[in-house]
Amino acid sequence: MKPAAFDYYTPKTMQEALELLEEFGYDAKILAGGQSLIPTMNMRLARPQALIDIGKLDELAYIRIHDTDVQIGATTRHYTVEHSPHILEVCPMLSEGIKLVGHSQIRSRGTIGGSLVHADSTAELPVILRTLGGTVTLASLEGERTVEAEEFFLTYLTTTIEPNEILVSANFPRIAARTGHAIEEFALRKGDFAIVLAAASVTIAQDGSIESVRLGLGGVDGAPIRLEDVEEELEGQEPDSDLIAECCESIRDAIDPEPDIHASTEYRKDLSVTLSRRVLEKAIQRAKAQFSYV
Ligand SMILES: Cc1cc2nc3c(=O)[nH]c(=O)nc-3n(C[C@H](O)[C@H](O)[C@H](O)COP(=O)(O)OP(=O)(O)OC[C@H]3O[C@@H](n4cnc5c(N)ncnc54)[C@H](O)[C@@H]3O)c2cc1C
């Protein structure tokens, strides 16, 4: 399959890219790694008049470790994040989750910005950003704005980004002391998009109780969700397997995933309960494992 004809632009700077976007508006598409956009164009689901290739904009390819978060530039490849020892240390959920994105060939081309803007409901990066409470920074000729993950992802393949904006970076909070991260998914084959994925971050207090929990799911709604009722139920409690299982069972009634060719509503509910329990248990174990050193 071949895409419809388009004009191809390779801006040398962000300013040039933003000017092109302003000129073409809805008729333009940003091209980053092309791993989602090109198949969509080949299937003629997208027919942009102008492709603005930011894939080689080095000013957007970086990993910056700050005191409280890690900032990743939009054109940073999945591969770079996957193999970064710094990311493993400051945000292990990212290191673990990004390995689940497609195959290594896809991760060597795909970018952080592309995954977040594409916003597939079962993509790993949106779930991680939403679970950890990160932000994205969007730029236009008018300036920059920072948007919380909760506000950024609206529904299937839809975010709050405007046609004249480029996502320039994403900020993921650094893992706190006495905290464990975990992410797991179920896919039909290795490298496929997940049917459901769950991510958890759990902090254990000095007295051994659960201090704070963040639990997120993908593949059960148009956008990634947080299970705030489960989080509240667990906070302040002893990390007990029966309690975790009971809390996760309540997820069945809290979600209403749409059935599709891959899975029924009930199956997605089952997966949500099971994967949530697993990531919570694993995150607690990991938090406890480092506890004695804090
Ligand atoms: C076989 C296969 C399996 C895959 N499996 C998975 C998977 O398991 N999990 C997963 O998450 N993904 C998966 N993907 C998708 C892949 O990870 C893509 O790389 C990713 O979704 C998009 O990143 P990209 O850089 O390739 O973006 P592109 O394809 O270049 O762009 C995607 C969209 O984002 C827009 N865009 C890109 N960058 C920016 C920016 N900085 N600012 C504004 N708009 C921008 C584009 O205009 C386009 O609309 C798979 C893809 C394939 C082909």
The ligand as a MOL file (V3000), in Angstrom:
LIG
                    3D

  0  0  0     0  0            999 V3000
M  V30 BEGIN CTAB
M  V30 COUNTS 53 58 0 0 0
M  V30 BEGIN ATOM
M  V30 1 C 4.1110 -3.6580 14.4490 0
M  V30 2 C 3.9900 -2.4890 15.4170 0
M  V30 3 C 3.8140 -2.7680 16.7650 0
M  V30 4 C 3.7100 -1.7130 17.6730 0
M  V30 5 N 3.5350 -2.0090 18.9870 0
M  V30 6 C 3.4360 -1.0130 19.8730 0
M  V30 7 C 3.2690 -1.2820 21.2700 0
M  V30 8 O 3.2370 -2.4300 21.7240 0
M  V30 9 N 3.1640 -0.2100 22.1110 0
M  V30 10 C 3.2140 1.0910 21.6510 0
M  V30 11 O 3.1070 2.0150 22.4480 0
M  V30 12 N 3.3770 1.3600 20.3480 0
M  V30 13 C 3.5030 0.3630 19.4620 0
M  V30 14 N 3.6700 0.6600 18.1360 0
M  V30 15 C 3.7120 2.0800 17.7020 0
M  V30 16 C 5.1290 2.6360 17.8090 0
M  V30 17 O 5.5920 2.5110 19.0800 0
M  V30 18 C 5.2810 4.1080 17.4060 0
M  V30 19 O 6.6430 4.3520 17.3880 0
M  V30 20 C 4.7530 5.1730 18.3090 0
M  V30 21 O 3.4140 4.9470 18.5680 0
M  V30 22 C 4.8440 6.5330 17.6190 0
M  V30 23 O 6.1270 7.0830 17.6530 0
M  V30 24 P 6.7920 7.6270 16.3010 0
M  V30 25 O 7.9500 8.4530 16.6960 0
M  V30 26 O 7.0340 6.5240 15.3600 0
M  V30 27 O 5.6360 8.6280 15.7870 0
M  V30 28 P 5.0720 8.8860 14.3210 0
M  V30 29 O 4.5160 7.6470 13.7440 0
M  V30 30 O 6.0660 9.6320 13.5220 0
M  V30 31 O 3.8640 9.8770 14.7130 0
M  V30 32 C 2.7460 9.4050 15.4240 0
M  V30 33 C 1.7450 10.5690 15.6150 0
M  V30 34 O 2.2710 11.5290 16.5030 0
M  V30 35 C 2.4460 12.8030 15.8700 0
M  V30 36 N 3.7090 13.3150 16.4140 0
M  V30 37 C 4.8720 12.6370 16.5120 0
M  V30 38 N 5.7740 13.3530 17.2230 0
M  V30 39 C 5.1580 14.5120 17.5520 0
M  V30 40 C 5.5760 15.6670 18.2910 0
M  V30 41 N 6.7760 15.7360 18.8790 0
M  V30 42 N 4.6790 16.6820 18.4410 0
M  V30 43 C 3.4470 16.6070 17.8770 0
M  V30 44 N 2.9950 15.5400 17.1730 0
M  V30 45 C 3.8460 14.5140 17.0210 0
M  V30 46 C 2.4360 12.5250 14.3810 0
M  V30 47 O 1.9760 13.6430 13.6340 0
M  V30 48 C 1.4630 11.3550 14.3160 0
M  V30 49 O 0.1380 11.8430 14.3790 0
M  V30 50 C 3.7890 -0.3670 17.2120 0
M  V30 51 C 3.9930 -0.0930 15.8550 0
M  V30 52 C 4.0880 -1.1370 14.9620 0
M  V30 53 C 4.3160 -0.8220 13.5100 0
M  V30 END ATOM
M  V30 BEGIN BOND
M  V30 1 1 1 2
M  V30 2 1 2 3
M  V30 3 2 2 52
M  V30 4 2 3 4
M  V30 5 1 4 5
M  V30 6 1 4 50
M  V30 7 2 5 6
M  V30 8 1 6 7
M  V30 9 1 6 13
M  V30 10 2 7 8
M  V30 11 1 7 9
M  V30 12 1 9 10
M  V30 13 2 10 11
M  V30 14 1 10 12
M  V30 15 2 12 13
M  V30 16 1 13 14
M  V30 17 1 14 15
M  V30 18 1 14 50
M  V30 19 1 15 16
M  V30 20 1 16 17
M  V30 21 1 16 18
M  V30 22 1 18 19
M  V30 23 1 18 20
M  V30 24 1 20 21
M  V30 25 1 20 22
M  V30 26 1 22 23
M  V30 27 1 23 24
M  V30 28 2 24 25
M  V30 29 1 24 26
M  V30 30 1 24 27
M  V30 31 1 27 28
M  V30 32 2 28 29
M  V30 33 1 28 30
M  V30 34 1 28 31
M  V30 35 1 31 32
M  V30 36 1 32 33
M  V30 37 1 33 34
M  V30 38 1 33 48
M  V30 39 1 34 35
M  V30 40 1 35 36
M  V30 41 1 35 46
M  V30 42 1 36 37
M  V30 43 1 36 45
M  V30 44 2 37 38
M  V30 45 1 38 39
M  V30 46 1 39 40
M  V30 47 2 39 45
M  V30 48 1 40 41
M  V30 49 2 40 42
M  V30 50 1 42 43
M  V30 51 2 43 44
M  V30 52 1 44 45
M  V30 53 1 46 47
M  V30 54 1 46 48
M  V30 55 1 48 49
M  V30 56 2 50 51
M  V30 57 1 51 52
M  V30 58 1 52 53
M  V30 END BOND
M  V30 END CTAB
M  END
